[in-house]
Amino acid sequence: MAQLSINRTGHLGKLAGQAHWFVRDGLKFRWDTESQDCPMLPVNRTNFCHLIGPGQRILVLGDSMSEHFAVALKSHLHWTFGNKAETRTLSSNDTTCTPARDLCADVFLTSAHDTETVKFVRSDQLGHVDEGTLVGNTKHEPWLHELTPETKLVILNQGLHIQKDGDHTKSLTAAIRLIRSRLPHALVIFRSTSIGHLSCEMYEGPLALEQSNDQLPYGWDNVRRQNEIAKKIAADLGVVYMDVMRMTALRPDSHLKPFQDQDCLHYCVPGPLDAWVSVLYNLLLANATLA
């Protein structure tokens, strides 16, 4: 697959209300691009499956926010939650939700492959590639063995488990180079890190402006700076930088709090993370056009 020659970043835009939908309020908004030359096309499952390919897969590496992104991505490919409450602690690898692994088999009219269409591996800082470990409040599952030939796309992130800038640079650079060496033909994407919101239970809709850094706890004030570091690394190493920071920073609504105490970081699914799936889908469409 050909690589994009420029970073495909998010566009400044507005959240357009859909007042007449009979759904919870958090689903009544979508991200609209301001540029008519670069519209945000709605996700089409059939097209999405063709962009992935039969028997191919997407590997998602990162922390619990990446896990929830994998859940949203699977749901767009018709992975189902069954009867489980959407506000539970989600696990994108929870096989009790559905027996399906090949989520696109019906699109290609073939028997299901054993390959998981979307595979998530928890690695909060990407530094531990071949052995699992717990370090403080961070979790690292081995992921080196997941760099298999059928992996067409790797989406990685590190950021919310804050490291020093030098360590952040070192571990991210090493991870990208390792992926590149094992999967030279795969498309590699770094997803920018999003932040949570103070007192998110107070909000019923989007913000007009992002909360300022001096309002942010838990070291979240470092995220914007470290996103810029990651953006430069991505450009230097030929990796696509997928910018979801601003569109997410404007969404204090639909966090798991008050359903889970103190969680103003993770989101209900479906919800704002569906916009991440839309950005990924449009990015893959652009990449296919350039291939």
BELWO-V436625 format. One record per pair of residues at least 6 apart in sequence whose C-alpha atoms are under 8 Angstrom apart, sorted by the first residue. I is the first residue (numbers start at 1). GAP is how many residues later the second one is. If there is no record, write none. Layout:
# BELWO-V436625
i->{I & I}
gap->{GAP & GAP}
This chain:
# BELWO-V436625
i->{1 & 1 & 1 & 1 & 1 & 1 & 2 & 2 & 2 & 2 & 2 & 3 & 3 & 3 & 3 & 3 & 3 & 3 & 4 & 4 & 4 & 6 & 7 & 7 & 7 & 7 & 8 & 8 & 8 & 8 & 8 & 9 & 9 & 9 & 9 & 10 & 10 & 10 & 10 & 10 & 10 & 11 & 11 & 11 & 12 & 12 & 12 & 12 & 13 & 13 & 13 & 13 & 14 & 14 & 14 & 14 & 15 & 15 & 15 & 15 & 15 & 16 & 16 & 16 & 16 & 16 & 17 & 17 & 17 & 18 & 18 & 19 & 21 & 25 & 25 & 26 & 26 & 26 & 26 & 26 & 26 & 27 & 27 & 27 & 30 & 31 & 31 & 31 & 32 & 32 & 33 & 33 & 40 & 40 & 40 & 41 & 41 & 42 & 43 & 43 & 43 & 43 & 43 & 45 & 45 & 46 & 48 & 48 & 49 & 49 & 49 & 51 & 51 & 51 & 52 & 52 & 52 & 54 & 54 & 54 & 55 & 55 & 55 & 55 & 55 & 55 & 56 & 56 & 56 & 56 & 56 & 57 & 57 & 57 & 57 & 57 & 57 & 57 & 57 & 57 & 58 & 58 & 58 & 58 & 58 & 58 & 58 & 58 & 59 & 59 & 59 & 59 & 59 & 59 & 59 & 59 & 59 & 60 & 60 & 60 & 60 & 60 & 60 & 60 & 60 & 60 & 60 & 61 & 61 & 61 & 61 & 61 & 61 & 61 & 61 & 61 & 62 & 62 & 62 & 62 & 62 & 62 & 62 & 62 & 62 & 63 & 63 & 63 & 63 & 63 & 63 & 63 & 63 & 64 & 64 & 65 & 66 & 66 & 66 & 67 & 67 & 67 & 67 & 67 & 67 & 68 & 68 & 68 & 68 & 68 & 68 & 68 & 69 & 69 & 69 & 70 & 70 & 70 & 70 & 71 & 71 & 71 & 71 & 72 & 72 & 72 & 72 & 72 & 73 & 73 & 73 & 74 & 74 & 74 & 76 & 77 & 77 & 78 & 79 & 79 & 79 & 80 & 80 & 81 & 81 & 82 & 82 & 84 & 86 & 86 & 86 & 87 & 87 & 87 & 87 & 87 & 92 & 93 & 93 & 101 & 101 & 101 & 101 & 101 & 101 & 102 & 102 & 102 & 102 & 102 & 102 & 103 & 103 & 104 & 105 & 105 & 105 & 115 & 121 & 121 & 121 & 122 & 122 & 122 & 123 & 123 & 123 & 123 & 123 & 124 & 124 & 124 & 124 & 124 & 124 & 124 & 125 & 125 & 125 & 125 & 125 & 125 & 125 & 125 & 126 & 126 & 126 & 126 & 126 & 127 & 127 & 127 & 127 & 127 & 128 & 128 & 128 & 129 & 129 & 129 & 129 & 130 & 130 & 130 & 130 & 130 & 131 & 131 & 131 & 132 & 132 & 132 & 132 & 133 & 133 & 133 & 134 & 138 & 147 & 147 & 147 & 148 & 149 & 151 & 151 & 152 & 152 & 152 & 153 & 153 & 153 & 153 & 154 & 154 & 154 & 154 & 155 & 155 & 155 & 155 & 156 & 156 & 156 & 156 & 157 & 157 & 157 & 157 & 158 & 158 & 158 & 159 & 159 & 159 & 159 & 159 & 160 & 160 & 160 & 160 & 160 & 162 & 162 & 162 & 162 & 165 & 168 & 169 & 169 & 169 & 172 & 173 & 176 & 177 & 180 & 180 & 187 & 187 & 188 & 188 & 189 & 189 & 189 & 189 & 190 & 190 & 190 & 190 & 190 & 190 & 191 & 191 & 191 & 191 & 192 & 192 & 192 & 192 & 192 & 192 & 192 & 193 & 193 & 193 & 193 & 194 & 194 & 194 & 194 & 194 & 194 & 195 & 195 & 195 & 195 & 195 & 195 & 196 & 196 & 196 & 196 & 196 & 196 & 197 & 197 & 197 & 197 & 197 & 197 & 198 & 198 & 198 & 198 & 199 & 200 & 200 & 200 & 200 & 200 & 201 & 201 & 201 & 201 & 201 & 203 & 203 & 204 & 204 & 204 & 205 & 205 & 205 & 206 & 206 & 206 & 206 & 207 & 207 & 207 & 208 & 209 & 210 & 210 & 210 & 211 & 213 & 213 & 214 & 231 & 234 & 234 & 235 & 242 & 242 & 244 & 244 & 248 & 248 & 251 & 252 & 254 & 254 & 254 & 254 & 255 & 255 & 255 & 255 & 255 & 255 & 256 & 256 & 256 & 256 & 256 & 256 & 257 & 257 & 267}
gap->{184 & 185 & 186 & 286 & 287 & 290 & 185 & 285 & 286 & 288 & 289 & 184 & 235 & 236 & 237 & 284 & 287 & 288 & 236 & 283 & 286 & 234 & 228 & 233 & 234 & 235 & 232 & 233 & 234 & 235 & 275 & 232 & 233 & 234 & 235 & 232 & 233 & 234 & 236 & 237 & 269 & 22 & 23 & 24 & 21 & 22 & 234 & 235 & 18 & 19 & 20 & 21 & 17 & 18 & 19 & 20 & 14 & 15 & 16 & 17 & 191 & 12 & 13 & 14 & 15 & 16 & 11 & 12 & 13 & 10 & 11 & 9 & 7 & 179 & 180 & 178 & 179 & 227 & 228 & 245 & 246 & 243 & 244 & 245 & 245 & 9 & 216 & 244 & 7 & 8 & 6 & 7 & 238 & 239 & 242 & 237 & 241 & 236 & 33 & 234 & 235 & 238 & 239 & 31 & 32 & 61 & 29 & 233 & 28 & 55 & 58 & 233 & 234 & 237 & 6 & 100 & 101 & 50 & 51 & 54 & 47 & 58 & 59 & 60 & 62 & 95 & 59 & 61 & 94 & 95 & 96 & 58 & 59 & 60 & 61 & 62 & 93 & 94 & 95 & 96 & 59 & 60 & 61 & 93 & 94 & 95 & 96 & 97 & 59 & 60 & 61 & 62 & 87 & 92 & 94 & 95 & 96 & 6 & 7 & 10 & 58 & 59 & 60 & 61 & 94 & 95 & 96 & 59 & 60 & 61 & 62 & 65 & 93 & 94 & 95 & 96 & 59 & 60 & 61 & 62 & 63 & 64 & 94 & 95 & 96 & 59 & 60 & 61 & 62 & 76 & 94 & 95 & 97 & 58 & 60 & 201 & 54 & 90 & 91 & 23 & 24 & 25 & 53 & 54 & 55 & 22 & 23 & 24 & 198 & 199 & 201 & 205 & 204 & 207 & 208 & 22 & 48 & 49 & 50 & 19 & 20 & 21 & 198 & 197 & 198 & 201 & 202 & 205 & 45 & 201 & 204 & 18 & 29 & 44 & 201 & 26 & 27 & 25 & 19 & 21 & 24 & 17 & 18 & 16 & 17 & 15 & 16 & 13 & 182 & 183 & 184 & 169 & 172 & 173 & 181 & 182 & 28 & 26 & 27 & 11 & 12 & 13 & 14 & 15 & 16 & 10 & 11 & 12 & 13 & 14 & 15 & 13 & 14 & 13 & 6 & 7 & 8 & 35 & 20 & 21 & 22 & 17 & 18 & 19 & 16 & 17 & 18 & 19 & 20 & 14 & 15 & 16 & 34 & 35 & 36 & 37 & 13 & 15 & 33 & 34 & 36 & 43 & 46 & 47 & 14 & 32 & 45 & 46 & 49 & 13 & 44 & 45 & 47 & 48 & 12 & 13 & 14 & 12 & 13 & 14 & 15 & 11 & 12 & 13 & 14 & 15 & 9 & 10 & 11 & 7 & 8 & 9 & 10 & 6 & 7 & 8 & 6 & 23 & 32 & 35 & 36 & 35 & 34 & 32 & 35 & 33 & 34 & 35 & 33 & 34 & 35 & 36 & 32 & 33 & 34 & 35 & 33 & 34 & 35 & 36 & 32 & 33 & 34 & 35 & 33 & 34 & 35 & 36 & 10 & 14 & 35 & 9 & 34 & 64 & 67 & 68 & 33 & 34 & 35 & 60 & 63 & 6 & 57 & 60 & 61 & 61 & 58 & 60 & 61 & 64 & 58 & 60 & 61 & 60 & 6 & 8 & 52 & 53 & 51 & 52 & 50 & 51 & 52 & 53 & 40 & 44 & 49 & 50 & 51 & 52 & 50 & 51 & 52 & 53 & 35 & 38 & 49 & 50 & 51 & 52 & 53 & 30 & 34 & 51 & 52 & 29 & 50 & 51 & 52 & 54 & 55 & 25 & 28 & 50 & 53 & 54 & 70 & 24 & 53 & 56 & 68 & 69 & 70 & 14 & 19 & 52 & 55 & 67 & 68 & 17 & 18 & 19 & 66 & 65 & 52 & 53 & 55 & 57 & 64 & 52 & 54 & 56 & 57 & 63 & 49 & 50 & 48 & 49 & 50 & 46 & 47 & 48 & 44 & 45 & 46 & 47 & 43 & 44 & 45 & 42 & 41 & 36 & 39 & 40 & 38 & 7 & 8 & 7 & 10 & 6 & 7 & 6 & 37 & 38 & 32 & 35 & 24 & 25 & 21 & 12 & 13 & 14 & 17 & 18 & 8 & 9 & 10 & 11 & 12 & 13 & 7 & 8 & 9 & 10 & 11 & 12 & 6 & 7 & 6}
